[in-house]
Amino acid sequence: MGVGWLIIRTISVESSDLFSVRDPLFYSEEVDNERGNQLEIEKEHSYRFAKEIIDSTPELSKLFGELLKAISSITDEDLISVQQKKYKGQKSISKSINFLLRERLVELDWTKESKIFKGEEYRKENSWALDFAKSMKIESLELMPSQQDRRASEIGIAVEVAFNHGEAAAWNILKPVLAAELNHVEKETSIGEGIGVLIVVSASMEDKGGFDGAVGNYERYMKHLKVMRNQLTVPMMLLALDAPKTFYIERYPKNHPVKNLRGRSMGTIVPIKIS
């Protein structure tokens, strides 16, 4: 790696029993009752001990808490409202989730579409940008005397909301690495010795949220993390969003006379009747 990690622990097994958007710090039953069903994380995976690093680093813990709070603040009612007002007829709720996440995180001073590198040849292409990023000054880490100069440096989180085609999975998970590692190209966004977060769809969200079958879901990203371990030097959290609780996106029947429409999303919101 270009830089050494400040936090080193001897742990034999990486943990997958991680945070929940219903963590008491960020979740309130009263809020849920008032605003409806909230967006939840169905599956989580800690890659290269990302959870332990978050737990050990107050700055990262605060930033990750902000991200969880932004996710859990999104309700089914919010998704329905944005889908009907801004993205009516869209085949999935991906744009609505993106819009609401952007709205919530910008309110918390996160940078949207954060450019990784300086220079117009990189800035003008969205492929060289992170969906969201935020860094903080390092104040709390116990450092060796030779490392005291690092107190002036920053540590942060790079977020990719990966709802695009599964073929883009490898690139999506490489971008947080580019934001963390040293590079001969001058950086505009650097998370230092921070972590990456990948927000993906679970199988249930893929189905009920109207996502195309080619989307990169949780299982696909788990495969990439496994085979690309030598390339992916930055700790990451993989978060799979659960499906809405009160509605789903209707699909064409699998016996539809038009072959290329069979099983595809119609983009129609259908309420789920709760008996």
ROBA-87337 format. One line per 8 residues: number of its first residue (from 1); their letters; for each residue x, y, z of C-alpha. Coordinates in nm, 2 decimals, padded with zeros to 4 digits. Layout:
BEGIN
NUM) A) X/Y/Z; ...;
This chain:
BEGIN
1) MGVGWLII) 00.00/00.00/00.00; 00.10/00.36/-00.05; 00.05/00.44/00.32; 00.05/00.24/00.64; -00.27/00.19/00.84; -00.27/00.36/01.18; -00.49/00.09/01.34; -00.34/-00.26/01.37;
9) RTISVESS) -00.52/-00.54/01.55; -00.46/-00.91/01.58; -00.80/-01.07/01.49; -00.84/-01.41/01.35; -01.18/-01.38/01.17; -01.34/-01.09/01.00; -01.68/-01.00/01.13; -02.00/-00.98/00.93;
17) DLFSVRDP) -02.22/-00.91/01.24; -02.21/-00.54/01.20; -02.41/-00.22/01.23; -02.78/-00.19/01.18; -02.98/00.12/01.08; -03.18/00.03/01.39; -02.89/00.10/01.61; -03.03/00.29/01.91;
25) LFYSEEVD) -02.79/00.58/01.84; -02.96/00.65/01.50; -03.30/00.48/01.53; -03.61/00.58/01.72; -03.93/00.37/01.74; -04.12/00.70/01.78; -03.98/00.83/01.45; -04.06/00.51/01.27;
33) NERGNQLE) -04.42/00.52/01.39; -04.46/00.87/01.28; -04.28/00.85/00.94; -04.35/00.49/00.83; -04.12/00.21/00.74; -03.75/00.30/00.72; -03.49/00.18/00.47; -03.29/-00.09/00.64;
41) IEKEHSYR) -02.97/-00.29/00.57; -03.04/-00.65/00.51; -02.68/-00.78/00.49; -02.35/-00.64/00.59; -01.99/-00.75/00.54; -01.67/-00.61/00.69; -01.37/-00.64/00.45; -01.02/-00.61/00.59;
49) FAKEIIDS) -01.15/-00.54/00.94; -01.34/-00.23/00.84; -01.57/-00.26/01.14; -01.29/-00.29/01.39; -01.12/00.01/01.23; -01.44/00.22/01.26; -01.49/00.11/01.62; -01.13/00.21/01.70;
57) TPELSKLF) -01.13/00.55/01.52; -01.38/00.81/01.66; -01.36/01.02/01.34; -01.46/00.72/01.12; -01.72/00.62/01.38; -01.88/00.96/01.35; -01.88/00.96/00.97; -02.01/00.61/00.94;
65) GELLKAIS) -02.28/00.70/01.19; -02.38/00.99/00.97; -02.41/00.76/00.67; -02.63/00.51/00.87; -02.85/00.79/00.99; -02.89/00.91/00.63; -03.00/00.57/00.52; -03.24/00.51/00.81;
73) SITDEDLI) -03.40/00.85/00.76; -03.54/00.73/00.42; -03.89/00.59/00.45; -04.12/00.40/00.21; -04.33/00.72/00.20; -04.03/00.92/00.10; -03.95/00.68/-00.18; -04.31/00.67/-00.31;
81) SVQQKKYK) -04.33/01.05/-00.30; -04.00/01.10/-00.49; -04.07/00.82/-00.74; -04.41/00.97/-00.83; -04.30/01.33/-00.84; -03.95/01.30/-01.00; -03.91/00.96/-01.15; -04.26/00.84/-01.25;
89) GQKSISKS) -04.25/00.55/-01.49; -03.89/00.46/-01.40; -03.84/00.09/-01.39; -03.67/00.08/-01.05; -03.65/00.30/-00.74; -03.27/00.34/-00.78; -03.29/00.71/-00.88; -03.52/00.78/-00.59;
97) INFLLRER) -03.29/00.62/-00.34; -02.99/00.81/-00.49; -03.18/01.14/-00.48; -03.28/01.09/-00.11; -02.94/00.98/00.00; -02.78/01.28/-00.18; -03.03/01.51/-00.01; -02.96/01.37/00.34;
105) LVELDWTK) -02.58/01.35/00.30; -02.54/01.70/00.15; -02.72/01.83/00.46; -02.45/01.66/00.67; -02.18/01.84/00.46; -02.08/01.53/00.26; -01.94/01.61/-00.09; -02.15/01.46/-00.37;
113) ESKIFKGE) -01.98/01.34/-00.69; -01.64/01.40/-00.53; -01.37/01.41/-00.79; -01.08/01.18/-00.71; -00.81/01.35/-00.92; -00.73/01.71/-01.02; -00.70/01.80/-01.38; -00.97/01.86/-01.64;
121) EYRKENSW) -00.91/01.53/-01.81; -01.03/01.36/-01.50; -01.27/01.61/-01.36; -01.49/01.62/-01.67; -01.56/01.24/-01.65; -01.79/01.11/-01.38; -01.62/00.77/-01.39; -01.33/00.94/-01.19;
129) ALDFAKSM) -01.57/01.06/-00.92; -01.70/00.91/-00.60; -02.07/00.92/-00.53; -02.00/01.07/-00.18; -01.70/01.15/00.04; -01.62/01.32/00.36; -01.30/01.35/00.57; -01.21/01.49/00.91;
137) KIESLELM) -00.90/01.60/01.08; -00.74/01.33/01.29; -00.74/01.43/01.65; -00.78/01.13/01.87; -00.54/00.86/01.75; -00.25/00.75/01.98; 00.06/00.79/01.76; 00.42/00.71/01.80;
145) PSQQDRRA) 00.65/01.02/01.83; 00.77/00.96/01.47; 00.41/00.98/01.35; 00.31/01.31/01.53; 00.31/01.50/01.20; 00.01/01.28/01.09; -00.21/01.46/01.34; -00.26/01.73/01.08;
153) SEIGIAVE) -00.37/01.48/00.82; -00.73/01.37/00.75; -00.92/01.05/00.75; -01.24/00.98/00.58; -01.50/00.76/00.40; -01.55/00.71/00.03; -01.90/00.59/-00.07; -02.02/00.43/-00.39;
161) VAFNHGEA) -02.39/00.37/-00.44; -02.35/00.07/-00.68; -02.69/00.03/-00.84; -02.55/00.00/-01.20; -02.47/-00.30/-01.41; -02.29/-00.59/-01.25; -02.00/-00.55/-01.50; -01.91/-00.22/-01.33;
169) AAWNILKP) -01.86/-00.39/-01.00; -01.48/-00.42/-01.02; -01.45/-00.05/-01.11; -01.69/00.05/-00.83; -01.48/-00.12/-00.56; -01.15/00.02/-00.70; -01.25/00.38/-00.67; -01.23/00.39/-00.29;
177) VLAAELNH) -00.88/00.24/-00.32; -00.78/00.52/-00.56; -00.92/00.77/-00.30; -00.71/00.62/-00.02; -00.38/00.53/-00.19; -00.09/00.75/-00.29; -00.08/00.83/-00.66; 00.15/01.01/-00.90;
185) VEKETSIG) -00.15/01.20/-01.03; -00.25/01.49/-00.80; -00.55/01.41/-00.58; -00.85/01.62/-00.52; -01.02/01.38/-00.28; -00.82/01.18/-00.04; -00.96/00.98/00.25; -00.62/00.91/00.39;
193) EGIGVLIV) -00.61/00.59/00.60; -00.99/00.57/00.59; -01.24/00.32/00.45; -01.47/00.26/00.16; -01.84/00.19/00.17; -02.03/00.01/-00.10; -02.41/00.04/-00.09; -02.56/-00.23/-00.31;
201) VSASMEDK) -02.90/-00.41/-00.34; -03.00/-00.73/-00.17; -03.18/-01.00/-00.36; -03.51/-00.88/-00.21; -03.45/-00.52/-00.31; -03.35/-00.64/-00.66; -03.68/-00.81/-00.69; -03.92/-00.57/-00.51;
209) GGFDGAVG) -03.74/-00.25/-00.61; -03.77/-00.32/-00.98; -03.40/-00.36/-01.05; -03.28/-00.53/-01.36; -03.14/-00.88/-01.32; -02.80/-00.76/-01.44; -02.76/-00.53/-01.15; -02.46/-00.59/-00.92;
217) NYERYMKH) -02.61/-00.73/-00.61; -02.46/-00.82/-00.27; -02.36/-01.17/-00.38; -02.18/-01.05/-00.69; -01.98/-00.79/-00.49; -01.89/-01.06/-00.23; -01.73/-01.26/-00.52; -01.54/-00.96/-00.64;
225) LKVMRNQL) -01.40/-00.88/-00.29; -01.28/-01.24/-00.26; -01.09/-01.26/-00.59; -00.96/-00.91/-00.59; -00.82/-00.91/-00.24; -00.46/-00.84/-00.36; -00.58/-00.53/-00.55; -00.82/-00.41/-00.29;
233) TVPMMLLA) -00.59/-00.28/-00.01; -00.84/-00.05/00.16; -01.08/-00.17/00.43; -01.45/-00.16/00.31; -01.80/-00.20/00.44; -02.04/-00.37/00.20; -02.40/-00.28/00.28; -02.70/-00.44/00.11;
241) LDAPKTFY) -03.03/-00.25/00.12; -03.34/-00.43/00.21; -03.66/-00.41/00.00; -03.94/-00.16/00.09; -04.19/-00.30/00.34; -04.51/-00.14/00.21; -04.49/-00.15/-00.17; -04.31/-00.32/-00.46;
249) IERYPKNH) -04.25/-00.24/-00.83; -04.48/-00.44/-01.06; -04.33/-00.66/-01.33; -04.46/-00.80/-01.65; -04.57/-01.16/-01.62; -04.31/-01.42/-01.72; -04.55/-01.56/-01.99; -04.59/-01.21/-02.15;
257) PVKNLRGR) -04.63/-01.25/-02.53; -04.34/-01.00/-02.59; -04.03/-01.20/-02.51; -03.80/-00.92/-02.40; -04.06/-00.79/-02.16; -04.11/-01.11/-01.97; -04.04/-01.06/-01.60; -03.92/-00.70/-01.65;
265) SMGTIVPI) -04.02/-00.42/-01.43; -04.31/-00.20/-01.54; -04.22/00.08/-01.30; -04.56/00.07/-01.14; -04.58/00.11/-00.76; -04.81/-00.15/-00.60; -04.90/-00.12/-00.23; -04.85/-00.44/-00.02;
273) KIS) -05.16/-00.52/00.17; -05.08/-00.60/00.53; -05.35/-00.80/00.70;
